[in-house]
Amino acid sequence: MTALADFRPVMLVTGVLVGTLGATMVLPALVDLAADNDDWMIFASAGMVTTLFGLGLFAASRGAPKGLSTRQAMLMTVISWTALVAFGALPFHWSGIVPSYTDAFFESMSGLTTTGATVITGLDTAPPGLLFWRGLLQWLGGLGIIVMAIAVLPMLQIGGMQLFKAEAFDTAEKILPRATQISTSITLVFIAMTGICAVSYMVAGMAADDAVIHAMTTVATGGFSTKDASIGHFNNAAVEWIAIVFMFLGSIPFLLYVQMLQGRFRPILADDQVKAFTGFIVVSVLIGWVMAHSSENHLGLEGLRHAAFNVISIVTGTGYASTDYGLWGPHAVAFFFLIMFVGGCAGSTSCGIKIFRFQVLVEAVRQHISQVMYPNGVFRAHFNGKPIEDRVVASVMSFFFLFVASFVVLATLLKLSGLDTLSALSGAGTALSNVGPGLGEIIGPSGNFQPLSDTQKWLLAAGMLLGRLELFTVLVLFLPRFWRS
C-alpha cells in the first residue's frame, strides 16, 4: 500500500466531519440573527471556510478503499479531533471575545473534549450565538465521544476497551456502516434526553436560551455555562437537582438506553459497571455531605444538595460549580482532587479513568491474592459475568501506568512553566480527566483559566486531547514503528 493510499481513508472521514462541523455553524448564526447581533456574519464566514475545507478534503479522497485498518483508525481519530478543534476555534478568534488564537483553540478544545475549562470572562453579557456555539461544541463532542467509545476504541483494544467490543465490529471493514446504524440510535436518545433536560430547566425557572444551552452541556457532561458563576448563578435548588439527575444519566452507557427503548431493561439493571458507579457516587456524596456540614458552610439538606451536585459534577467530569468547595477545608481539597480521576462509565459522555478499569484492577488483585493463598486452585477475574482475558488485564494495567506517567510529566511541565504546585497538579489532573475546574485561587471552581500563559494553555489543551482519546491513541503516533508500512 502506498503512503498516499494509506492516508486517503483518513482524509475522507476527516473531510466529512470537518464539513459537517462547518454546516452546524449555521445554527449559532441563526441565533445571532434572531437576536439582531452582527456576529452572525462571523459564523457565516467561519462556516463557509470550514465547510469548503471539509468538502475539499472529501473530494480529494474520493475513491479511497472502504474500511479502516488499526493504524488508520488511530490516525483518523487524532487528526479528525485536532482538525475539528482548530476550525471550531475560528468563531471565538474572529469574534474578538478572546485575545488570541491560543485562547480560541483552548476554548474549542475544552468544548469538544467536554472538559469545560474556560478562558472567557464576561459570559453573562457575551453574544448569544457564541454562548450557543460553546454549548453546541460540547453537545457534538459528547455525541462523538460515545460513538468513538463504541465503534473505534474497542477495535483498537485500548486500555481494556475491548471488553465492550460489539459483535458487529469483529473486523475493521464493518466499522463504518455499523457505526452509522448505532450512532443513529444513540443520537435519537441523546436528542430526546437533551430535550427533556431543557424542558425541566425551563419548568424550574431558567430562561429558554439558558435552558437549552445548559441542557446540551449537562447531558454531554461538559460543564460550559452561560454565566461566569456557572450553575451557582441561578441560586435555584430545583435547577441543581435537575442537573444532578442528568449529569448522572449522561455518565451511564448510552447503548443501555437504546436497549431499554427496545424493551430490554435487564442489561441496565444487571450491568456491573453501572452498579459500581452508582455505589461509588452514593458513598462519595455522603463523604462530601459530612465535609460540607462540618465546615459549617452548608448545613443539613442544603449541604446534601451541594455535596451531591459538586461530587457528581467532578466525578462525571462535567465541571459545573454551585459553590466553592475549596472552602470546605484542606481535606475537601484532597477529596475532590482524588475523585476527579475516577470518571463515569465507558460508552457514556463521561471522562476520567472510567469506573470499569478500577473494577478490572480490583478483580485482578483479588485473583492474585486467591492464587497466592491457594496455589493449586484455578481462579479467573470476571466482569459482567464473563471471564476477563489476561491481555485485557494487561491493557488496563498499562493504561493506569501511562495515565500516572502522563499526569506526572504534565504537572511537572506546568510547574516549570511558572504555576504554583496546587494549580499545576490540579491543572494536569483536570485536563487529563477532562473535568474542567481545578483547585486553588487561579483555576479553582471560582476561578478561570484566562490568567495562564500561552505555554500553559497549549500544555493543558494537549492534556485534554490526550485524556479524551484515551492516551494510547495519541502517544502511539510518536513511535517510529507506527509509521513503518
N, C-alpha and C positions, 0 to 999 in steps of 0.2 A: 504493500500500500504506500503510495507516495505521501509526502508530507502534506501536500495540498488537499488530497482526498481525505486525509486523516482529520483535517480541521473543518471541512465543509459541513458535516452534520452539526458540529458545534456552532458554527456561524449561522446556520439555518435556524436552529432553535433560538439562539440569542437574538437574531433579527426579528423573529416573530414576537418574542417577549418585549423587546425594546419598542417595536411598532405598536404593540398593544398598550404599553405604558404611555406612549405619546397620544394615543387616541383617548385615554382616560383623562388627559389634561383638559378636555372639553368640559368636563363636569365642574371643576373649580372656576373655569372661565364663565360658565353659565351662572354660577353662584355670584360671582362679582358683577356680572351684567344685571342680574336681578336686584343687586344692592346698589346699582349705579356707581360701581367702583371701576376706575380706569385700569386696574390691574388685570382685567380680563384680556387685555392685549398682550400682556406678558405670558399668560398661559397659552394664548393662541399661538404666539411666536415659538415658545418652548415646545408646544405640542407639535407644531409643524416640523421643526428641526428634528425632534426625536422620532417622529413617525417616518420622515424621509430617510433618516439614517437606518432605521429598522428595516424599511422596505428595500433599501439598497443592499443591506446585508443578505436579506432573504433572496432577492433577485440574483445576487452574485453566487449564491449557494444552491440554487435550484438544481435538481437532478442529483443531489447528494444521496449516497446509499442510505437506506432506511435502517433504523436501529442504531444503538449506541453501544460501543464497547465500554468496558470498565474505565479505561483511560479517558475516552471521550466524554463519558458521563461526569467524571471528576472535573475535567477541564471545562465542560459546559456549565457545571454548577458554579464554579468560581468566576468564570468570565461573565456569565449572564447576570449574576448578582452584582458584580462590580460595575458592569455597564448600566444596569438599572439604577444603581445608586448615583452614578455620575450624571446621568440625564435627569434623574429625579431632583437633583440639586439645582438645576437651571432656574426654576421659578423663584427659589429662595435668593439666589445670587442676583438675578436680573431685577427683582423687586426692590432690592436695597434694604430688606428687613434685617439682613446680616451684612457685616462689613467686608467679608471676603469669601472667595470660593471655598476656602478651607472650612469656614463655618457652615456654608451651604452643604458641603459634602458630608460634614459631621452630622448635620440635622437630617439629611436624607438617609445616611447610613443608619442612624438611630431609628428612623421611621421604618424603613424596610426590614430591618432586623428585629423590629418590635422591641427595641431596647427602652426607648422613652427618655433618654437623656437629652436635654435641650440646651441650646446656646442662645435662644431667642428670649429677650426680655420685652415686657410690654405686651404680653399676649392678650390682655383684656381689651386693648384698643387696636389689635392687629387687623388687617383687611380680612373679610370673611372668606374670600377664596383661598388665601394662604392657610387659614386655620382648617378649612375643609381639606386642602391638599395634604396637610400633615396627618389628619385623620385617615384619609384615603390611602396614603402610603402605608400606614400601619395595617390597615384592613387588608390591602393587597399582599403585604408582606406576610401577615398571619396565614392567609389562604395559601400562599406559595410555600410556606414552611410545612403545612400539613401535607400537601401533595408531595413535596420533596421527601418528607419522612416516610411516606407510604410507598412511593414509587422508585426513588433514587437511592437513598441511604441503605435500605435493606439489600439491594442488589450489590452495592459497593462493600457490604459486610463491615461497616464502620462502627466501631465502639459497641458491638453487641446488637446493633440494629437488625442484624439478620434474624433475630428472634421474631421479628414482625414481618418477615417476608411473605407476601401473599402468594398463593399458588399460581396466580396468573403471571407472576414475574420470574418464572424459573429461568427464562433466557432473556438476554438483553433485547432481542428483536421484538419482544412482546411489550416492552415497557411503554412506548408512546401511545398506541391505541388503547391499551388497558388503563393507562393513567388518565386518559381523556374521559373514559367512562366513569371511573371512580371520582375524578375531580368534579365532574358534573353533579354527581350526587352530593358530594361534600359541599360544593358551592351553594346548592339549594338549602342545605341545612344551615350553612354559615349565614346566608342572607336572611333566612327565617329567624335565626337566633338574634341577629343584629336588629331586625325589625321589632321583635318582641322587647328587646332591651331598650330600644329608643322610645317605644310607646310607654314602657314602665317609667323611664326617666321623666317623660312629659307629664305623666299622671302624678309623679312625685313633686312636680313644680318646676322642672327645668324648661327653659325656652326651647322651641323646636330645633333651632340650629345647634345649640349646645347639646341637646339630647342625641341628635343624630351623630355628631362627631364623637361624643363620649361613648356612644353605643359601639361605634366602629373600633375605638381603641380599647374598650373594655373586653369585648368578645375576642379581639386579637391579642389580648393580654399585652398591650403595647404601652399604654400609660400617658400618651400625649393628651394634654388638656387644652382647653381654650382659655384657661385662666392661669396667671402666674402662681396662685396659691393652690393649684390643682383642685381636686375634689373638695378640699377644705374650704375653698372659696364659698361654696354653696351653704355650708353650715347646716346641712339637712340630713337628719338621721335616716330618713327613707331612701334618699339618694345613695347613701353609703351602704345600706343593706342590699339595695339592688345591685350595686357594683360588686359587693361580696359574692352574691349568688352567681353573677355572670362571669366574674373572674374565675371562680371555681369551675363553672361549666366549660369555660374556654380551655381549661387545663386537663380535660378528660379526652381520651382518644376519640376523634370525630367519626371514625368508622363504626364505633359502638352506637352512635346516634343514628347512623344510616341503618344499622341492623335493627335498632328499635323501631324505626319507621316501617321496616319490613315485617314487624310483628315478633321480632326475636329479642325478648327482654332478658333472657338468661345470661348472655355474654357480659353485659354491663354489670350485672349483679354478682357474677362469679369471677370477674377479672381480678387477678391478684394485684395487678398494678393499681387499679382504682381503689381497692380496699386498703392497700398500704398507703397510698397518697391521702386518702380520707382520714385514716388513723393518724398520720403524721400531722395533718392540718389541725385536727382536734387537739392533740397534745400541745402543739406549738401555740395555738390560740390561748389555751389555758395558762401556759407559761407567760405569754405576753400579757394576759389579763392580770396575773399576780404582779408583774413588774409595773404595769400602768397604775394599779391600785396602790401598791406600796410606795410609789414615788409621789402619791397624792396629787398627781396631775389630772387623772381621770378616775373617778371613784365609781363603784357599783356597776350598773348596766352600761353607763357611758364608757367605762373602762373596757368592758367586754366588747362593745362596738368598735372602739378604736383599736383594740388589740386584734380583733378578727379582721378588720379592714386592712391594717398595715401588715400583719403577718401574711395574710393571703396575697396581698399586693406584692410583697417582696418574694415570697416562695414561688409564686406563679410567674414572676418576672415582669409583672405589669408596671409597677413603679409609681402608681398613684400615691399621694400622701394626704392624709386628713389632719395630721398633727406632726409636730417634730418629736419623734420617738427617741431622739438623741437625748432629750431632757429627762428620760425615764431612768437615767443612771448609767454608769460605765458598764454594768452587767448587761443592760439592754443593748448598748452599742455592740458588745461582743456577740450577743444572741442574734441580732439582726445581721451581723456580718457573717455568721455561720450559716444561717438559713437561706441566705441569698444564693448559695451554691446549689441547693437541692433541686429546685425546678419541679415541674409537673410531670405529666405522663408523656411517653413517646406517642407520636401521632396526634398531638394537640398543638395549639399555638404557643404553649408554654416553652420555657427555655431552661437553662441551667444544666446540671449534670444529668438530670432525669431520675425519677424515683426507681425505675426498673433496674438501673445499674447498681444502686445500693442493695436492692433485693438479690441480684446475682452475686454481689460481693458477700453478702451475709450467708447465702446458700453455699458458696464455695468454702467459706470459713467453717461453716457447720459440717460440711462433708469432710474437710481435712481433719477437724477435731475428732469426728467419729472414726475416721480411718486410723488415727493415732491411738485411740482408746481400744479399738477392735481391729487389729492388723489383718485378720483373716476375713473380715466382713466385706461386703460389697455395698457401697453407698454411692448414690447419684444425686447431684443437685437438681432441683426441679423448679420450673417456672410455669405457672398456669397449668399445672398437672402434667407437664411434659418434661422429660429429662433435658438438662442443659448440656450441650456438647462442650467438650474441653476447649475447642477453638473459640467458642463464644465467651467462655470464662476468660481465656487469654486475651481476647479482644477488649473485654470490659476492663481488665486489669491494665492493659496498655493505655486505654483511654484515661483512666484515673491518673496514671503516671504522667501522661502527656499534658493533662489538664493542670496538674500541680506544677510541672516544669514550665508551662506557658505562663501560668499565674506568677511564678517567681521571676521569670525573665521580664514580663511586662511591668510588674510592680517595681523591679529594680530600675528599669529604664525610666519610668515615671519619676522615681525618687531622684535619679541622676539628672533629670531634666529640671529639677527645682521644686517639686511638690513636697509637702510635708509627709511624714510617714503614714499617718492615718488616711490622708487623701490618696496617696499612691497605692496603698494596699486595697482600700475600698474601691478606688477607681479601676484598678486591674480586675477586681472581683466582679464589679457591676458590669464591666464591658464584656468579659468572657462569659458571664452568666446572662447577659442581655437583660439586666434588671432595670436600670435607669438611674435612680438616685444613689449616691454613695453615702459616705459618712463624713462628719466634720462640718466646719462652717462654710467651706467653699462649695463642695458638691453634695452636701447633705440634703435631706428632704426639704429643707427650707432654702437651699442654695440653687446654683445654676452653673453650668459648665462654661459660660461665656468668659470668665476671667482667665481661663487656662491659655497657655501659649499655643501657637500653631503646631509646634512639635508634639506637645502633649495631646492635642486634638487628633492629629494623624495617628499617633500611637493607639489612642483609645478607639478610633474608627477601625483600625486594623484588628484590634482585640474583639470588637463587636462582630466583625465578619468571621474571624477565626472561631469564636464561640458559637455563632449561629449555624455555621456549616460543619460543626462537629469536629473541629481541629484537623483530623486526618485529611479531609478533602482539600484543605488549603496547604498544609505542610508538605504533603506528598509531592506537590509541584516543585518543591525546591530540591528534590532528589534527582541527580543526573540520570539515574536509571529509568526514571519515569519517562524521559524524553527519548529514550532509545527505542527504535522500532522493534 
